[in-house]
Amino acid sequence: MPRPFQLCYITDRKALAPGDLPHRIRAAVGAGVDLVQIREKDLATRDLTALVQQAVEAAQGSSTRIVVNDRLDVALALDAAGVHLGRQSLPPEAVRRIVPKGFLVGVSCHSLREAKAAQAAAADYIVFGPVFETASKRQYGPPVGLAQLRDAAAKISIPVLALGGITLERVKPCLDAGASGIAGISIFQFCPSIEDRIHELRRQLACSGDVSSPR
């Protein structure tokens, strides 16, 4: 049985040194991250295609799955594992009708209503937040907080990954609120070693319960 979705590294090449993102993705794959979400919204299609191709090749033979933010065409063309959808993306139910069996569909959600809609549309997982205050998510309004995360996790049967202002100290409160795991940019990129960071996150997940059992 595949490991449940618990750790999702969301990329932001602008926060890294030029040319460092492919190396960071390879390191995350080597450390066993569950999902890498290629979120490079401003990349030209040719450059995005090259990046996704490198990521897909890096993940071959591993347990890591590569999903592409919004660009279903690129994900399908390069045999990525799936696509991640936001508010302005194609509706997940429309995507599900045209993708092959086993193709992952993730959805960003900012309320229980959106989470229920994503689950009803056959999403495979949701990223829920922002849970905490974070500059990168201010456009989505105030943080939803742990109470709303707990409510969503209790009422949604697919994996719920907490997003937004997630630090090492905030992982346990998110897991205690019922999140399956966490997603983020900073927690994976603003650290000396992404391998050490993923290993520490795995330790926290193991301490939170039986990680071999899906939610």
C-alpha positions in Angstrom: 0.0 0.0 0.0 1.4 3.4 -0.9 2.5 5.6 2.0 -0.2 8.3 2.8 0.5 11.9 1.7 2.2 13.5 4.7 5.0 15.8 3.4 4.5 18.1 0.4 7.4 20.3 -0.7 6.1 23.3 -2.7 8.8 24.9 -4.8 9.7 28.5 -5.1 12.9 29.0 -7.2 13.0 32.7 -6.4 13.8 32.0 -2.8 16.8 29.9 -3.8 20.1 30.7 -5.5 19.8 30.7 -9.3 19.8 27.2 -10.7 19.5 25.5 -7.2 15.9 24.3 -7.5 16.6 21.1 -9.5 19.3 20.1 -6.9 16.8 20.8 -4.1 14.2 18.7 -5.7 16.6 15.8 -6.2 17.6 16.1 -2.5 14.0 16.1 -1.4 13.3 13.0 -3.5 16.4 11.3 -2.1 15.1 12.0 1.4 11.7 10.5 0.7 9.4 13.5 0.5 5.9 12.3 -0.5 5.0 15.1 -2.9 6.8 17.8 -4.8 4.5 20.5 -6.1 6.1 22.4 -8.9 4.7 25.9 -8.2 6.5 28.2 -10.6 3.6 30.2 -11.9 5.6 32.8 -13.9 7.9 30.4 -15.8 7.5 30.3 -19.5 6.1 27.0 -20.8 9.4 25.9 -22.3 11.3 26.5 -19.0 8.6 25.0 -16.9 8.6 21.9 -19.1 12.4 21.5 -18.6 12.0 21.8 -14.8 9.2 19.4 -14.6 11.0 16.9 -16.8 14.0 17.1 -14.5 11.8 16.5 -11.5 9.9 13.6 -13.0 13.2 11.9 -14.0 14.6 12.5 -10.5 11.5 10.8 -8.9 11.6 7.7 -11.2 11.9 4.6 -9.1 11.2 6.5 -5.8 8.1 6.9 -3.7 8.0 10.7 -4.4 5.3 11.9 -6.7 5.7 15.1 -8.8 2.6 17.3 -9.2 2.4 20.4 -11.3 0.6 23.5 -10.1 -2.3 24.4 -12.4 -0.7 23.3 -15.7 -2.6 20.1 -16.5 -1.2 20.1 -20.0 2.4 20.1 -18.8 1.7 17.4 -16.2 0.1 15.1 -18.7 2.6 15.7 -21.4 5.5 14.8 -19.1 3.9 11.9 -17.2 4.0 13.8 -13.9 2.0 12.0 -11.2 -0.7 14.7 -11.0 -1.8 18.3 -10.9 -2.5 20.7 -8.1 -5.4 23.0 -8.5 -6.3 26.4 -6.9 -9.3 28.7 -7.0 -8.6 29.9 -10.5 -7.8 26.5 -12.0 -10.0 24.0 -13.8 -12.6 22.5 -11.5 -11.3 19.2 -10.1 -14.4 17.3 -11.4 -13.6 18.5 -14.9 -10.0 17.4 -14.5 -11.0 14.0 -13.2 -13.0 13.3 -16.3 -10.1 13.6 -18.6 -7.1 12.3 -16.7 -5.9 8.6 -16.6 -6.6 6.3 -13.7 -4.2 6.9 -10.9 -3.5 10.5 -11.8 -3.4 12.6 -8.7 -5.6 15.7 -8.2 -4.8 17.9 -5.3 -6.8 21.0 -4.4 -5.9 24.1 -2.3 -8.8 24.9 0.1 -9.3 27.8 2.5 -12.6 26.7 4.2 -14.5 23.6 5.1 -17.0 24.3 2.3 -14.2 24.3 -0.2 -12.7 21.1 1.3 -16.0 19.3 1.1 -16.4 20.4 -2.5 -13.0 19.1 -3.4 -13.6 15.8 -1.8 -17.0 15.5 -3.6 -15.1 16.2 -6.9 -12.8 13.1 -6.2 -9.7 15.1 -5.2 -7.0 12.8 -3.8 -5.9 15.2 -1.1 -6.3 18.8 -0.1 -3.9 21.5 1.1 -5.7 23.5 3.8 -4.8 27.0 5.0 -3.2 29.3 5.6 -3.3 27.9 9.2 -0.9 30.5 10.6 0.0 34.0 9.5 2.4 34.1 6.6 3.3 36.9 4.2 3.1 34.6 1.1 -0.6 33.8 1.8 -2.0 37.2 2.9 -3.9 37.4 -0.4 -6.1 34.6 0.8 -7.2 36.5 3.9 -6.6 36.0 7.6 -5.3 32.6 8.8 -7.9 29.9 9.3 -6.3 28.8 12.5 -6.1 25.4 14.2 -9.8 25.2 15.0 -10.8 25.3 11.4 -8.1 22.8 10.5 -9.4 20.5 13.2 -13.0 20.9 11.9 -11.9 20.1 8.3 -9.7 17.2 9.3 -12.6 15.7 11.3 -15.1 16.0 8.4 -12.9 15.1 5.4 -11.8 11.6 4.7 -9.0 12.3 2.2 -5.6 13.5 3.4 -5.6 17.1 4.7 -2.2 18.8 4.6 -1.7 21.9 6.7 -0.3 24.9 4.9 0.8 28.4 5.9 3.3 29.5 8.4 4.3 26.0 9.2 7.5 25.8 11.3 9.0 22.8 13.1 7.4 24.0 16.3 4.0 24.1 14.6 4.0 20.7 13.0 2.8 18.9 16.2 -0.1 21.2 16.8 -1.3 20.6 13.2 -1.0 16.9 13.6 -2.8 17.0 16.9 -5.6 18.9 15.1 -6.0 16.0 12.8 -3.9 17.0 9.7 -2.4 14.1 7.8 0.8 16.1 7.4 2.1 19.4 6.2 2.8 21.3 3.0 5.0 24.3 2.6 7.8 26.3 0.9 9.8 27.8 3.7 10.0 24.8 5.9 11.7 22.9 3.1 13.7 25.7 1.5 14.9 27.8 4.5 17.1 25.2 6.1 20.8 24.2 5.7 19.9 20.6 4.7 16.6 19.5 3.2 17.5 15.9 3.9 17.9 16.7 7.6 14.7 18.7 7.6 12.7 15.8 6.0 14.2 13.3 8.5 13.2 15.5 11.4 9.7 15.9 10.0 9.4 12.1 9.6 10.5 11.8 13.3 7.7 14.1 14.3 5.2 12.2 12.2 6.3 8.9 13.7 5.8 10.3 17.2 2.3 11.5 16.3 1.1 7.9 15.7 1.2 5.0 13.3 2.5 6.5 10.0 1.8 3.3 8.1 -1.9 3.7 8.4 -3.8 6.1 6.1 -6.3 8.5 7.6 
